[in-house]
Amino acid sequence: MLEELVTPKKTLNNRKRVEKWLIKNHKYINITAIEKEISAPKGLVQKFVKYDKKINDKWISPLYTVIKKFTSFNLR
């Protein structure tokens, strides 16, 4: 995956989108599968949802990409 330069404002917007989406939809998703998809530490998303532990900045972009990928309803 290519690393792109992301402005701090864009990172903040992505963080807000990811956090809001996870809080809203955590009942309907397989959290472990998302963590495996981005090779994140086990429990990263669950700790955020359940205990309100902040997600490290390095995981926001991969989470945003995965969420964006499976929430788009593209018909192929």
N, CA, C and O atoms as a printed pandas DataFrame, in Angstrom:
     atom_number atom_name residue_name chain_id  residue_number  x_coord  y_coord  z_coord
0              1         N          MET        A               1    0.844   -1.169    0.000
1              2        CA          MET        A               1    0.000    0.000    0.000
2              3         C          MET        A               1    0.892    1.236    0.000
3              4         O          MET        A               1    1.863    1.298    0.755
4              5         N          LEU        A               2    0.577    2.206   -0.829
5              6        CA          LEU        A               2    1.375    3.414   -0.911
6              7         C          LEU        A               2    1.062    4.338    0.250
7              8         O          LEU        A               2   -0.098    4.553    0.603
8              9         N          GLU        A               3    2.119    4.879    0.837
9             10        CA          GLU        A               3    1.963    5.858    1.904
10            11         C          GLU        A               3    1.741    7.217    1.266
11            12         O          GLU        A               3    2.528    7.642    0.420
12            13         N          GLU        A               4    0.699    7.886    1.654
13            14        CA          GLU        A               4    0.447    9.212    1.117
14            15         C          GLU        A               4    0.584   10.236    2.235
15            16         O          GLU        A               4    0.366    9.936    3.409
16            17         N          LEU        A               5    0.943   11.424    1.849
17            18        CA          LEU        A               5    1.061   12.495    2.824
18            19         C          LEU        A               5   -0.333   12.981    3.165
19            20         O          LEU        A               5   -1.100   13.381    2.289
20            21         N          VAL        A               6   -0.651   12.941    4.453
21            22        CA          VAL        A               6   -1.973   13.323    4.898
22            23         C          VAL        A               6   -1.844   14.524    5.820
23            24         O          VAL        A               6   -1.039   14.519    6.751
24            25         N          THR        A               7   -2.637   15.546    5.558
25            26        CA          THR        A               7   -2.591   16.734    6.393
26            27         C          THR        A               7   -3.202   16.429    7.754
27            28         O          THR        A               7   -4.041   15.536    7.871
28            29         N          PRO        A               8   -2.786   17.165    8.787
29            30        CA          PRO        A               8   -3.359   16.937   10.121
30            31         C          PRO        A               8   -4.878   17.134   10.152
31            32         O          PRO        A               8   -5.577   16.429   10.880
32            33         N          LYS        A               9   -5.391   18.084    9.367
33            34        CA          LYS        A               9   -6.831   18.322    9.337
34            35         C          LYS        A               9   -7.572   17.124    8.748
35            36         O          LYS        A               9   -8.633   16.740    9.241
36            37         N          LYS        A              10   -7.008   16.535    7.689
37            38        CA          LYS        A              10   -7.624   15.369    7.064
38            39         C          LYS        A              10   -7.599   14.184    8.021
39            40         O          LYS        A              10   -8.566   13.426    8.104
40            41         N          THR        A              11   -6.494   14.026    8.741
41            42        CA          THR        A              11   -6.384   12.954    9.726
42            43         C          THR        A              11   -7.432   13.120   10.819
43            44         O          THR        A              11   -8.052   12.147   11.247
44            45         N          LEU        A              12   -7.626   14.360   11.267
45            46        CA          LEU        A              12   -8.619   14.633   12.296
46            47         C          LEU        A              12  -10.022   14.320   11.793
47            48         O          LEU        A              12  -10.826   13.733   12.517
48            49         N          ASN        A              13  -10.322   14.708   10.551
49            50        CA          ASN        A              13  -11.635   14.398    9.967
50            51         C          ASN        A              13  -11.836   12.900    9.829
51            52         O          ASN        A              13  -12.914   12.392   10.134
52            53         N          ASN        A              14  -10.808   12.181    9.370
53            54        CA          ASN        A              14  -10.906   10.729    9.248
54            55         C          ASN        A              14  -11.110   10.095   10.616
55            56         O          ASN        A              14  -11.908    9.169   10.755
56            57         N          ARG        A              15  -10.393   10.586   11.632
57            58        CA          ARG        A              15  -10.542   10.069   12.999
58            59         C          ARG        A              15  -11.986   10.229   13.461
59            60         O          ARG        A              15  -12.580    9.295   13.999
60            61         N          LYS        A              16  -12.538   11.401   13.252
61            62        CA          LYS        A              16  -13.921   11.649   13.679
62            63         C          LYS        A              16  -14.891   10.720   12.960
63            64         O          LYS        A              16  -15.815   10.183   13.571
64            65         N          ARG        A              17  -14.678   10.535   11.660
65            66        CA          ARG        A              17  -15.556    9.653   10.879
66            67         C          ARG        A              17  -15.456    8.208   11.355
67            68         O          ARG        A              17  -16.469    7.535   11.544
68            69         N          VAL        A              18  -14.232    7.744   11.546
69            70        CA          VAL        A              18  -14.015    6.356   11.987
70            71         C          VAL        A              18  -14.623    6.145   13.364
71            72         O          VAL        A              18  -15.347    5.172   13.576
72            73         N          GLU        A              19  -14.340    7.041   14.301
73            74        CA          GLU        A              19  -14.847    6.876   15.663
74            75         C          GLU        A              19  -16.364    6.916   15.702
75            76         O          GLU        A              19  -16.992    6.101   16.378
76            77         N          LYS        A              20  -16.951    7.852   14.985
77            78        CA          LYS        A              20  -18.413    7.966   14.959
78            79         C          LYS        A              20  -19.034    6.710   14.350
79            80         O          LYS        A              20  -20.024    6.189   14.864
80            81         N          TRP        A              21  -18.446    6.224   13.246
81            82        CA          TRP        A              21  -18.975    5.036   12.582
82            83         C          TRP        A              21  -18.858    3.813   13.483
83            84         O          TRP        A              21  -19.800    3.026   13.580
84            85         N          LEU        A              22  -17.713    3.645   14.144
85            86        CA          LEU        A              22  -17.522    2.479   15.010
86            87         C          LEU        A              22  -18.501    2.490   16.178
87            88         O          LEU        A              22  -19.067    1.453   16.525
88            89         N          ILE        A              23  -18.702    3.645   16.779
89            90        CA          ILE        A              23  -19.633    3.734   17.904
90            91         C          ILE        A              23  -21.057    3.415   17.452
91            92         O          ILE        A              23  -21.800    2.720   18.144
92            93         N          LYS        A              24  -21.423    3.933   16.284
93            94        CA          LYS        A              24  -22.779    3.745   15.775
94            95         C          LYS        A              24  -23.044    2.303   15.336
95            96         O          LYS        A              24  -24.153    1.800   15.518
96            97         N          ASN        A              25  -22.034    1.627   14.758
97            98        CA          ASN        A              25  -22.256    0.321   14.121
98            99         C          ASN        A              25  -21.561   -0.855   14.793
99           100         O          ASN        A              25  -21.543   -1.948   14.227
100          101         N          HIS        A              26  -20.998   -0.674   15.960
101          102        CA          HIS        A              26  -20.220   -1.768   16.553
102          103         C          HIS        A              26  -21.057   -3.019   16.835
103          104         O          HIS        A              26  -20.510   -4.119   16.908
104          105         N          LYS        A              27  -22.346   -2.868   16.991
105          106        CA          LYS        A              27  -23.213   -4.025   17.255
106          107         C          LYS        A              27  -23.373   -4.914   16.027
107          108         O          LYS        A              27  -23.699   -6.095   16.150
108          109         N          TYR        A              28  -23.145   -4.349   14.843
109          110        CA          TYR        A              28  -23.451   -5.049   13.608
110          111         C          TYR        A              28  -22.228   -5.577   12.863
111          112         O          TYR        A              28  -22.371   -6.214   11.819
112          113         N          ILE        A              29  -21.030   -5.322   13.384
113          114        CA          ILE        A              29  -19.817   -5.708   12.654
114          115         C          ILE        A              29  -19.009   -6.730   13.438
115          116         O          ILE        A              29  -19.159   -6.871   14.652
116          117         N          ASN        A              30  -18.159   -7.428   12.725
117          118        CA          ASN        A              30  -17.225   -8.354   13.341
118          119         C          ASN        A              30  -15.921   -7.588   13.581
119          120         O          ASN        A              30  -15.113   -7.413   12.669
120          121         N          ILE        A              31  -15.737   -7.145   14.796
121          122        CA          ILE        A              31  -14.596   -6.297   15.152
122          123         C          ILE        A              31  -13.277   -7.033   14.938
123          124         O          ILE        A              31  -12.313   -6.442   14.452
124          125         N          THR        A              32  -13.225   -8.297   15.289
125          126        CA          THR        A              32  -12.007   -9.082   15.139
126          127         C          THR        A              32  -11.587   -9.184   13.680
127          128         O          THR        A              32  -10.398   -9.116   13.369
128          129         N          ALA        A              33  -12.548   -9.344   12.788
129          130        CA          ALA        A              33  -12.234   -9.439   11.359
130          131         C          ALA        A              33  -11.635   -8.139   10.840
131          132         O          ALA        A              33  -10.712   -8.165   10.027
132          133         N          ILE        A              34  -12.142   -7.018   11.295
133          134        CA          ILE        A              34  -11.595   -5.717   10.881
134          135         C          ILE        A              34  -10.162   -5.578   11.379
135          136         O          ILE        A              34   -9.291   -5.121   10.639
136          137         N          GLU        A              35   -9.912   -5.966   12.617
137          138        CA          GLU        A              35   -8.561   -5.889   13.178
138          139         C          GLU        A              35   -7.599   -6.787   12.403
139          140         O          GLU        A              35   -6.459   -6.398   12.148
140          141         N          LYS        A              36   -8.042   -7.966   12.032
141          142        CA          LYS        A              36   -7.189   -8.868   11.249
142          143         C          LYS        A              36   -6.927   -8.312    9.859
143          144         O          LYS        A              36   -5.823   -8.455    9.333
144          145         N          GLU        A              37   -7.919   -7.686    9.264
145          146        CA          GLU        A              37   -7.783   -7.123    7.917
146          147         C          GLU        A              37   -6.673   -6.078    7.849
147          148         O          GLU        A              37   -5.962   -5.993    6.849
148          149         N          ILE        A              38   -6.522   -5.281    8.909
149          150        CA          ILE        A              38   -5.492   -4.231    8.908
150          151         C          ILE        A              38   -4.263   -4.623    9.719
151          152         O          ILE        A              38   -3.364   -3.807    9.921
152          153         N          SER        A              39   -4.223   -5.868   10.183
153          154        CA          SER        A              39   -3.122   -6.379   11.009
154          155         C          SER        A              39   -2.903   -5.544   12.266
155          156         O          SER        A              39   -1.769   -5.274   12.664
156          157         N          ALA        A              40   -3.992   -5.150   12.869
157          158        CA          ALA        A              40   -3.941   -4.355   14.107
158          159         C          ALA        A              40   -3.849   -5.279   15.312
159          160         O          ALA        A              40   -4.194   -6.457   15.224
160          161         N          PRO        A              41   -3.385   -4.747   16.430
161          162        CA          PRO        A              41   -3.342   -5.561   17.653
162          163         C          PRO        A              41   -4.749   -6.015   18.052
163          164         O          PRO        A              41   -5.732   -5.303   17.848
164          165         N          LYS        A              42   -4.814   -7.194   18.614
165          166        CA          LYS        A              42   -6.089   -7.755   19.042
166          167         C          LYS        A              42   -6.702   -6.858   20.125
167          168         O          LYS        A              42   -6.030   -6.491   21.089
168          169         N          GLY        A              43   -7.958   -6.515   19.962
169          170        CA          GLY        A              43   -8.659   -5.725   20.960
170          171         C          GLY        A              43   -8.588   -4.220   20.747
171          172         O          GLY        A              43   -9.142   -3.468   21.550
172          173         N          LEU        A              44   -7.931   -3.762   19.700
173          174        CA          LEU        A              44   -7.778   -2.332   19.452
174          175         C          LEU        A              44   -9.132   -1.635   19.337
175          176         O          LEU        A              44   -9.386   -0.641   20.018
176          177         N          VAL        A              45   -9.992   -2.158   18.478
177          178        CA          VAL        A              45  -11.291   -1.530   18.248
178          179         C          VAL        A              45  -12.220   -1.776   19.432
179          180         O          VAL        A              45  -12.973   -0.885   19.826
180          181         N          GLN        A              46  -12.172   -2.962   19.991
181          182        CA          GLN        A              46  -13.050   -3.272   21.120
182          183         C          GLN        A              46  -12.748   -2.384   22.322
183          184         O          GLN        A              46  -13.667   -1.933   23.005
184          185         N          LYS        A              47  -11.477   -2.133   22.582
185          186        CA          LYS        A              47  -11.112   -1.248   23.691
186          187         C          LYS        A              47  -11.615    0.163   23.455
187          188         O          LYS        A              47  -11.981    0.860   24.402
188          189         N          PHE        A              48  -11.636    0.595   22.183
189          190        CA          PHE        A              48  -12.173    1.918   21.883
190          191         C          PHE        A              48  -13.681    1.950   22.140
191          192         O          PHE        A              48  -14.190    2.859   22.796
192          193         N          VAL        A              49  -14.378    0.959   21.622
193          194        CA          VAL        A              49  -15.831    0.944   21.725
194          195         C          VAL        A              49  -16.285    0.744   23.170
195          196         O          VAL        A              49  -17.183    1.439   23.646
196          197         N          LYS        A              50  -15.669   -0.195   23.855
197          198        CA          LYS        A              50  -16.139   -0.572   25.190
198          199         C          LYS        A              50  -15.591    0.310   26.302
199          200         O          LYS        A              50  -16.319    0.664   27.229
200          201         N          TYR        A              51  -14.309    0.669   26.217
201          202        CA          TYR        A              51  -13.663    1.392   27.314
202          203         C          TYR        A              51  -13.258    2.818   26.947
203          204         O          TYR        A              51  -12.634    3.512   27.749
204          205         N          ASP        A              52  -13.610    3.256   25.737
205          206        CA          ASP        A              52  -13.300    4.610   25.270
206          207         C          ASP        A              52  -11.804    4.913   25.276
207          208         O          ASP        A              52  -11.383    6.030   25.577
208          209         N          LYS        A              53  -11.006    3.888   24.937
209          210        CA          LYS        A              53   -9.564    4.068   24.833
210          211         C          LYS        A              53   -9.232    4.603   23.445
211          212         O          LYS        A              53   -9.710    4.071   22.444
212          213         N          LYS        A              54   -8.419    5.646   23.379
213          214        CA          LYS        A              54   -8.104    6.302   22.114
214          215         C          LYS        A              54   -7.351    5.342   21.186
215          216         O          LYS        A              54   -6.477    4.590   21.619
216          217         N          ILE        A              55   -7.713    5.389   19.898
217          218        CA          ILE        A              55   -7.038    4.601   18.872
218          219         C          ILE        A              55   -5.822    5.382   18.404
219          220         O          ILE        A              55   -5.914    6.576   18.119
220          221         N          ASN        A              56   -4.682    4.706   18.326
221          222        CA          ASN        A              56   -3.446    5.337   17.886
222          223         C          ASN        A              56   -3.614    5.877   16.464
223          224         O          ASN        A              56   -4.300    5.272   15.640
224          225         N          ASP        A              57   -2.980    7.025   16.185
225          226        CA          ASP        A              57   -3.094    7.680   14.885
226          227         C          ASP        A              57   -2.709    6.778   13.711
227          228         O          ASP        A              57   -3.272    6.898   12.622
228          229         N          LYS        A              58   -1.754    5.877   13.932
229          230        CA          LYS        A              58   -1.300    5.045   12.812
230          231         C          LYS        A              58   -2.366    4.048   12.360
231          232         O          LYS        A              58   -2.259    3.509   11.259
232          233         N          TRP        A              59   -3.384    3.788   13.168
233          234        CA          TRP        A              59   -4.430    2.833   12.794
234          235         C          TRP        A              59   -5.658    3.508   12.205
235          236         O          TRP        A              59   -6.525    2.822   11.663
236          237         N          ILE        A              60   -5.760    4.822   12.292
237          238        CA          ILE        A              60   -6.941    5.518   11.789
238          239         C          ILE        A              60   -7.063    5.386   10.271
239          240         O          ILE        A              60   -8.140    5.075    9.761
240          241         N          SER        A              61   -5.978    5.618    9.556
241          242        CA          SER        A              61   -6.023    5.545    8.093
242          243         C          SER        A              61   -6.391    4.145    7.588
243          244         O          SER        A              61   -7.258    4.029    6.721
244          245         N          PRO        A              62   -5.758    3.070    8.105
245          246        CA          PRO        A              62   -6.177    1.732    7.658
246          247         C          PRO        A              62   -7.635    1.413    8.018
247          248         O          PRO        A              62   -8.341    0.785    7.230
248          249         N          LEU        A              63   -8.080    1.837    9.190
249          250        CA          LEU        A              63   -9.475    1.613    9.571
250          251         C          LEU        A              63  -10.411    2.360    8.625
251          252         O          LEU        A              63  -11.426    1.822    8.184
252          253         N          TYR        A              64  -10.058    3.596    8.323
253          254        CA          TYR        A              64  -10.870    4.402    7.416
254          255         C          TYR        A              64  -10.977    3.729    6.045
255          256         O          TYR        A              64  -12.052    3.689    5.448
256          257         N          THR        A              65   -9.860    3.206    5.559
257          258        CA          THR        A              65   -9.841    2.548    4.256
258          259         C          THR        A              65  -10.728    1.305    4.247
259          260         O          THR        A              65  -11.495    1.098    3.306
260          261         N          VAL        A              66  -10.629    0.487    5.273
261          262        CA          VAL        A              66  -11.433   -0.744    5.353
262          263         C          VAL        A              66  -12.916   -0.409    5.472
263          264         O          VAL        A              66  -13.744   -1.007    4.784
264          265         N          ILE        A              67  -13.252    0.530    6.328
265          266        CA          ILE        A              67  -14.658    0.902    6.513
266          267         C          ILE        A              67  -15.221    1.478    5.217
267          268         O          ILE        A              67  -16.344    1.165    4.821
268          269         N          LYS        A              68  -14.435    2.311    4.571
269          270        CA          LYS        A              68  -14.871    2.914    3.308
270          271         C          LYS        A              68  -15.096    1.838    2.249
271          272         O          LYS        A              68  -16.039    1.915    1.462
272          273         N          LYS        A              69  -14.210    0.826    2.240
273          274        CA          LYS        A              69  -14.304   -0.237    1.241
274          275         C          LYS        A              69  -15.589   -1.052    1.400
275          276         O          LYS        A              69  -16.254   -1.335    0.403
276          277         N          PHE        A              70  -15.949   -1.430    2.610
277          278        CA          PHE        A              70  -17.119   -2.297    2.722
278          279         C          PHE        A              70  -18.421   -1.554    2.996
279          280         O          PHE        A              70  -19.477   -2.182    3.077
280          281         N          THR        A              71  -18.373   -0.236    3.138
281          282        CA          THR        A              71  -19.628    0.494    3.267
282          283         C          THR        A              71  -20.114    1.073    1.953
283          284         O          THR        A              71  -21.246    1.549    1.864
284          285         N          SER        A              72  -19.268    1.036    0.930
285          286        CA          SER        A              72  -19.720    1.524   -0.371
286          287         C          SER        A              72  -20.517    0.407   -1.040
287          288         O          SER        A              72  -20.101   -0.752   -1.040
288          289         N          PHE        A              73  -21.630    0.758   -1.593
289          290        CA          PHE        A              73  -22.513   -0.232   -2.213
290          291         C          PHE        A              73  -22.304   -0.236   -3.724
291          292         O          PHE        A              73  -23.209    0.089   -4.494
292          293         N          ASN        A              74  -21.123   -0.601   -4.121
293          294        CA          ASN        A              74  -20.824   -0.699   -5.549
294          295         C          ASN        A              74  -21.315   -2.035   -6.085
295          296         O          ASN        A              74  -20.999   -3.092   -5.540
296          297         N          LEU        A              75  -22.079   -1.972   -7.143
297          298        CA          LEU        A              75  -22.518   -3.209   -7.791
298          299         C          LEU        A              75  -21.567   -3.529   -8.919
299          300         O          LEU        A              75  -21.280   -2.682   -9.764
300          301         N          ARG        A              76  -21.085   -4.743   -8.928
301          302        CA          ARG        A              76  -20.133   -5.137   -9.952
302          303         C          ARG        A              76  -20.676   -6.272  -10.763
303          304         O          ARG        A              76  -20.011   -6.747  -11.683
